[in-house]
Amino acid sequence: MSVFSSKGLRELLYIKTLAQEKTISKAAEKLYIAQPSLSHFLKEFEARLGYTLFRRSSRGLVPTEAGKCIIDASVEILDRWDQALNHLYELGRNKRYTFAIPSFRGRFILAPFLAAAGQKYPNVEITVTEMLTCEMLPAFLEGKIQAGFIVGIKPQHEDIEIVKLMEEEIFLVVGPSDPILKKAHEHNGRRWIEPQDLNGQTMILLPPGHSLHTYCMELLKNNGITPKKIQYINNITTSFQMSTSGSGFSFMPAMFLEDCKGTPLSIGEKGVGWGIYLAFHRKAPSAINNIVLELVEEILEK
């Protein structure tokens, strides 16, 4: 059974203040209580513990070894209590918080995120908006969003904090009978293609402005790949369907594999990929930032 009653936090505050002020009179003045009452408290508290917490000296109250232990615990517990109160204050004060999700990712994140947020934190109004990753930095700086789920591109700004969630592989999508499959390698169930084999092929890409477009163009450039033709399609699912029908090759993030009716191939023996991040505005409430991070990590784990 704990030696502390329901007055435990107040008692810890008394111990902390005695250690800081070093005399009973100064501590009592700071705590707005009578000096005899504080003296009585300390005597009774030490009796309950069975240890002397302070020695009286010319320098005032000097903590014993037992006293140091209790003082350290008091400071830690009270600090954590203050943090918890600040957390609740932020939750109650900040009713509006906007979280951005890249276009095409919303169907993976949006419904489970809002459902979990509403169930676990009903008093916090977290709204979700879809936008391109490249649009998020201006939205952060204009105060339109407080957090964003970002793929591929890391915004660089002193006001933006980045947390890496995972690495995601990018696959090449080809038709089930495409001739390039004859060049594919296979090892331990993994099928992959040499990047150079993509030379002279028709590529089906999302238009400029999408992070996947930027990533794919850099991939082609870094591997010296010159496509026969680049066809731009606004809908990522449509690009997969076109690849399946043999109209060209498209690129698919791993999260979309369940949509793939064609044949996904890794690019290179080790594969290629990009990072998935959460970005937070540093001036946004830290309590709600932590909530968003927790919810997104839970969704990705599933």
PENORSUL-V455620 format. One record per residue. N is the residue number from 1. RES is the residue in three letters. SS is DSSP state (helix for helix, strand for strand, loop for the rest). OMEGA is omega in degrees with one decimal (999 if undefined). Layout:
# PENORSUL-V455620
n=N res=RES ss=SS omega=OMEGA
n=N res=RES ss=SS omega=OMEGA
This chain:
# PENORSUL-V455620
n=1 res=MET ss=loop omega=-179.0
n=2 res=SER ss=loop omega=175.7
n=3 res=VAL ss=loop omega=-175.6
n=4 res=PHE ss=loop omega=175.5
n=5 res=SER ss=loop omega=177.7
n=6 res=SER ss=loop omega=178.2
n=7 res=LYS ss=loop omega=-171.0
n=8 res=GLY ss=helix omega=-177.9
n=9 res=LEU ss=helix omega=178.7
n=10 res=ARG ss=helix omega=178.8
n=11 res=GLU ss=helix omega=177.2
n=12 res=LEU ss=helix omega=177.1
n=13 res=LEU ss=helix omega=177.6
n=14 res=TYR ss=helix omega=-179.2
n=15 res=ILE ss=helix omega=179.5
n=16 res=LYS ss=helix omega=-178.0
n=17 res=THR ss=helix omega=176.2
n=18 res=LEU ss=helix omega=179.8
n=19 res=ALA ss=helix omega=-178.1
n=20 res=GLN ss=helix omega=-173.2
n=21 res=GLU ss=helix omega=173.6
n=22 res=LYS ss=loop omega=172.8
n=23 res=THR ss=loop omega=-179.8
n=24 res=ILE ss=helix omega=-177.5
n=25 res=SER ss=helix omega=-179.7
n=26 res=LYS ss=helix omega=179.0
n=27 res=ALA ss=helix omega=-179.9
n=28 res=ALA ss=helix omega=178.7
n=29 res=GLU ss=helix omega=-179.3
n=30 res=LYS ss=helix omega=-178.3
n=31 res=LEU ss=helix omega=-179.5
n=32 res=TYR ss=loop omega=175.0
n=33 res=ILE ss=loop omega=-179.4
n=34 res=ALA ss=loop omega=-179.8
n=35 res=GLN ss=helix omega=178.4
n=36 res=PRO ss=helix omega=179.9
n=37 res=SER ss=helix omega=179.7
n=38 res=LEU ss=helix omega=176.8
n=39 res=SER ss=helix omega=178.8
n=40 res=HIS ss=helix omega=178.4
n=41 res=PHE ss=helix omega=-175.9
n=42 res=LEU ss=helix omega=-179.9
n=43 res=LYS ss=helix omega=-178.6
n=44 res=GLU ss=helix omega=-179.1
n=45 res=PHE ss=helix omega=178.3
n=46 res=GLU ss=helix omega=179.6
n=47 res=ALA ss=helix omega=179.4
n=48 res=ARG ss=helix omega=-179.7
n=49 res=LEU ss=helix omega=-174.9
n=50 res=GLY ss=loop omega=-179.9
n=51 res=TYR ss=loop omega=171.0
n=52 res=THR ss=loop omega=-175.9
n=53 res=LEU ss=loop omega=-177.8
n=54 res=PHE ss=strand omega=170.2
n=55 res=ARG ss=strand omega=176.0
n=56 res=ARG ss=strand omega=178.7
n=57 res=SER ss=strand omega=178.8
n=58 res=SER ss=loop omega=178.9
n=59 res=ARG ss=loop omega=-179.4
n=60 res=GLY ss=strand omega=-178.6
n=61 res=LEU ss=strand omega=179.3
n=62 res=VAL ss=strand omega=-178.0
n=63 res=PRO ss=strand omega=169.7
n=64 res=THR ss=loop omega=177.2
n=65 res=GLU ss=helix omega=176.8
n=66 res=ALA ss=helix omega=179.5
n=67 res=GLY ss=helix omega=179.1
n=68 res=LYS ss=helix omega=179.6
n=69 res=CYS ss=helix omega=-178.8
n=70 res=ILE ss=helix omega=179.7
n=71 res=ILE ss=helix omega=179.5
n=72 res=ASP ss=helix omega=179.1
n=73 res=ALA ss=helix omega=-179.9
n=74 res=SER ss=helix omega=179.8
n=75 res=VAL ss=helix omega=-178.6
n=76 res=GLU ss=helix omega=-177.9
n=77 res=ILE ss=helix omega=-179.3
n=78 res=LEU ss=helix omega=176.6
n=79 res=ASP ss=helix omega=179.6
n=80 res=ARG ss=helix omega=177.5
n=81 res=TRP ss=helix omega=177.3
n=82 res=ASP ss=helix omega=178.4
n=83 res=GLN ss=helix omega=179.2
n=84 res=ALA ss=helix omega=178.8
n=85 res=LEU ss=helix omega=177.6
n=86 res=ASN ss=helix omega=177.8
n=87 res=HIS ss=helix omega=-179.9
n=88 res=LEU ss=helix omega=178.9
n=89 res=TYR ss=helix omega=179.3
n=90 res=GLU ss=helix omega=-179.8
n=91 res=LEU ss=helix omega=-178.9
n=92 res=GLY ss=helix omega=-175.5
n=93 res=ARG ss=helix omega=-174.5
n=94 res=ASN ss=loop omega=-176.1
n=95 res=LYS ss=loop omega=-177.5
n=96 res=ARG ss=strand omega=-177.3
n=97 res=TYR ss=strand omega=-175.7
n=98 res=THR ss=strand omega=-177.9
n=99 res=PHE ss=strand omega=-176.4
n=100 res=ALA ss=strand omega=178.2
n=101 res=ILE ss=strand omega=178.7
n=102 res=PRO ss=strand omega=175.0
n=103 res=SER ss=loop omega=-179.0
n=104 res=PHE ss=loop omega=177.6
n=105 res=ARG ss=loop omega=-174.6
n=106 res=GLY ss=helix omega=-176.3
n=107 res=ARG ss=helix omega=176.3
n=108 res=PHE ss=helix omega=-170.1
n=109 res=ILE ss=helix omega=-166.6
n=110 res=LEU ss=helix omega=-175.1
n=111 res=ALA ss=helix omega=-180.0
n=112 res=PRO ss=helix omega=179.7
n=113 res=PHE ss=helix omega=-178.4
n=114 res=LEU ss=helix omega=179.1
n=115 res=ALA ss=helix omega=-179.4
n=116 res=ALA ss=helix omega=-179.8
n=117 res=ALA ss=helix omega=-179.3
n=118 res=GLY ss=helix omega=-178.4
n=119 res=GLN ss=helix omega=-174.0
n=120 res=LYS ss=helix omega=-175.4
n=121 res=TYR ss=loop omega=-174.9
n=122 res=PRO ss=loop omega=-177.5
n=123 res=ASN ss=loop omega=-179.5
n=124 res=VAL ss=loop omega=179.8
n=125 res=GLU ss=strand omega=177.5
n=126 res=ILE ss=strand omega=177.6
n=127 res=THR ss=strand omega=-177.9
n=128 res=VAL ss=strand omega=177.2
n=129 res=THR ss=strand omega=177.7
n=130 res=GLU ss=strand omega=176.4
n=131 res=MET ss=strand omega=176.0
n=132 res=LEU ss=loop omega=179.2
n=133 res=THR ss=helix omega=-177.9
n=134 res=CYS ss=helix omega=179.2
n=135 res=GLU ss=helix omega=-171.3
n=136 res=MET ss=helix omega=-178.7
n=137 res=LEU ss=helix omega=175.8
n=138 res=PRO ss=helix omega=179.4
n=139 res=ALA ss=helix omega=175.3
n=140 res=PHE ss=helix omega=-173.1
n=141 res=LEU ss=helix omega=177.8
n=142 res=GLU ss=loop omega=178.4
n=143 res=GLY ss=loop omega=-179.0
n=144 res=LYS ss=loop omega=178.3
n=145 res=ILE ss=loop omega=177.0
n=146 res=GLN ss=loop omega=179.3
n=147 res=ALA ss=strand omega=179.6
n=148 res=GLY ss=strand omega=173.4
n=149 res=PHE ss=strand omega=-168.5
n=150 res=ILE ss=strand omega=178.2
n=151 res=VAL ss=strand omega=170.3
n=152 res=GLY ss=loop omega=-172.5
n=153 res=ILE ss=loop omega=177.9
n=154 res=LYS ss=loop omega=177.0
n=155 res=PRO ss=loop omega=-179.1
n=156 res=GLN ss=loop omega=178.2
n=157 res=HIS ss=loop omega=-175.9
n=158 res=GLU ss=loop omega=-179.5
n=159 res=ASP ss=loop omega=-175.6
n=160 res=ILE ss=strand omega=175.8
n=161 res=GLU ss=strand omega=-175.8
n=162 res=ILE ss=strand omega=174.2
n=163 res=VAL ss=strand omega=179.2
n=164 res=LYS ss=strand omega=-178.8
n=165 res=LEU ss=strand omega=-174.5
n=166 res=MET ss=strand omega=170.4
n=167 res=GLU ss=strand omega=-180.0
n=168 res=GLU ss=strand omega=179.1
n=169 res=GLU ss=strand omega=174.9
n=170 res=ILE ss=strand omega=-178.1
n=171 res=PHE ss=strand omega=169.8
n=172 res=LEU ss=strand omega=178.8
n=173 res=VAL ss=strand omega=178.8
n=174 res=VAL ss=strand omega=177.5
n=175 res=GLY ss=loop omega=-175.8
n=176 res=PRO ss=loop omega=179.2
n=177 res=SER ss=loop omega=-177.9
n=178 res=ASP ss=loop omega=-179.5
n=179 res=PRO ss=helix omega=-177.4
n=180 res=ILE ss=helix omega=179.3
n=181 res=LEU ss=helix omega=178.2
n=182 res=LYS ss=helix omega=179.1
n=183 res=LYS ss=helix omega=-176.3
n=184 res=ALA ss=loop omega=176.2
n=185 res=HIS ss=strand omega=179.2
n=186 res=GLU ss=strand omega=179.0
n=187 res=HIS ss=strand omega=-179.9
n=188 res=ASN ss=loop omega=177.4
n=189 res=GLY ss=loop omega=180.0
n=190 res=ARG ss=strand omega=179.0
n=191 res=ARG ss=strand omega=-178.6
n=192 res=TRP ss=strand omega=-177.0
n=193 res=ILE ss=strand omega=174.6
n=194 res=GLU ss=loop omega=-179.4
n=195 res=PRO ss=helix omega=-177.0
n=196 res=GLN ss=helix omega=178.7
n=197 res=ASP ss=helix omega=178.3
n=198 res=LEU ss=helix omega=177.1
n=199 res=ASN ss=loop omega=175.7
n=200 res=GLY ss=loop omega=-179.5
n=201 res=GLN ss=loop omega=176.1
n=202 res=THR ss=strand omega=-179.1
n=203 res=MET ss=strand omega=176.9
n=204 res=ILE ss=strand omega=-173.0
n=205 res=LEU ss=strand omega=167.4
n=206 res=LEU ss=loop omega=-177.6
n=207 res=PRO ss=loop omega=177.0
n=208 res=PRO ss=loop omega=-176.2
n=209 res=GLY ss=loop omega=176.1
n=210 res=HIS ss=loop omega=-179.7
n=211 res=SER ss=helix omega=179.0
n=212 res=LEU ss=helix omega=175.4
n=213 res=HIS ss=helix omega=-179.9
n=214 res=THR ss=helix omega=-178.9
n=215 res=TYR ss=helix omega=-176.4
n=216 res=CYS ss=helix omega=178.9
n=217 res=MET ss=helix omega=176.8
n=218 res=GLU ss=helix omega=178.0
n=219 res=LEU ss=helix omega=179.1
n=220 res=LEU ss=helix omega=-178.3
n=221 res=LYS ss=helix omega=-176.6
n=222 res=ASN ss=helix omega=179.8
n=223 res=ASN ss=loop omega=177.6
n=224 res=GLY ss=loop omega=-177.0
n=225 res=ILE ss=loop omega=175.9
n=226 res=THR ss=loop omega=-178.8
n=227 res=PRO ss=loop omega=173.2
n=228 res=LYS ss=loop omega=-176.9
n=229 res=LYS ss=strand omega=173.2
n=230 res=ILE ss=strand omega=178.2
n=231 res=GLN ss=strand omega=-177.0
n=232 res=TYR ss=strand omega=178.9
n=233 res=ILE ss=loop omega=-176.1
n=234 res=ASN ss=loop omega=-175.8
n=235 res=ASN ss=loop omega=-174.9
n=236 res=ILE ss=helix omega=179.1
n=237 res=THR ss=helix omega=176.8
n=238 res=THR ss=helix omega=179.2
n=239 res=SER ss=helix omega=177.4
n=240 res=PHE ss=helix omega=-179.7
n=241 res=GLN ss=helix omega=178.6
n=242 res=MET ss=helix omega=177.8
n=243 res=SER ss=helix omega=179.8
n=244 res=THR ss=helix omega=-179.3
n=245 res=SER ss=loop omega=177.9
n=246 res=GLY ss=loop omega=-177.6
n=247 res=SER ss=loop omega=-178.5
n=248 res=GLY ss=loop omega=-179.5
n=249 res=PHE ss=strand omega=174.4
n=250 res=SER ss=strand omega=-178.7
n=251 res=PHE ss=strand omega=-172.2
n=252 res=MET ss=strand omega=170.2
n=253 res=PRO ss=strand omega=-174.5
n=254 res=ALA ss=helix omega=-178.4
n=255 res=MET ss=helix omega=-176.9
n=256 res=PHE ss=helix omega=-174.4
n=257 res=LEU ss=helix omega=-178.9
n=258 res=GLU ss=helix omega=177.8
n=259 res=ASP ss=helix omega=-170.2
n=260 res=CYS ss=loop omega=174.0
n=261 res=LYS ss=loop omega=177.6
n=262 res=GLY ss=loop omega=-178.5
n=263 res=THR ss=strand omega=177.2
n=264 res=PRO ss=strand omega=178.4
n=265 res=LEU ss=strand omega=169.7
n=266 res=SER ss=strand omega=-179.6
n=267 res=ILE ss=strand omega=-173.2
n=268 res=GLY ss=loop omega=-175.6
n=269 res=GLU ss=loop omega=-179.1
n=270 res=LYS ss=loop omega=-178.6
n=271 res=GLY ss=loop omega=177.5
n=272 res=VAL ss=strand omega=-179.3
n=273 res=GLY ss=strand omega=179.6
n=274 res=TRP ss=strand omega=-179.8
n=275 res=GLY ss=strand omega=171.6
n=276 res=ILE ss=strand omega=-171.0
n=277 res=TYR ss=strand omega=163.5
n=278 res=LEU ss=strand omega=177.7
n=279 res=ALA ss=strand omega=-179.9
n=280 res=PHE ss=strand omega=170.5
n=281 res=HIS ss=strand omega=-175.5
n=282 res=ARG ss=loop omega=179.6
n=283 res=LYS ss=loop omega=177.2
n=284 res=ALA ss=loop omega=179.9
n=285 res=PRO ss=loop omega=-177.4
n=286 res=SER ss=helix omega=-179.5
n=287 res=ALA ss=helix omega=-179.1
n=288 res=ILE ss=helix omega=173.2
n=289 res=ASN ss=helix omega=179.9
n=290 res=ASN ss=helix omega=177.6
n=291 res=ILE ss=helix omega=-179.5
n=292 res=VAL ss=helix omega=178.7
n=293 res=LEU ss=helix omega=-179.8
n=294 res=GLU ss=helix omega=-177.8
n=295 res=LEU ss=helix omega=-179.2
n=296 res=VAL ss=helix omega=178.5
n=297 res=GLU ss=helix omega=178.2
n=298 res=GLU ss=helix omega=-179.0
n=299 res=ILE ss=helix omega=-178.9
n=300 res=LEU ss=helix omega=178.5
n=301 res=GLU ss=helix omega=179.3
n=302 res=LYS ss=loop omega=999
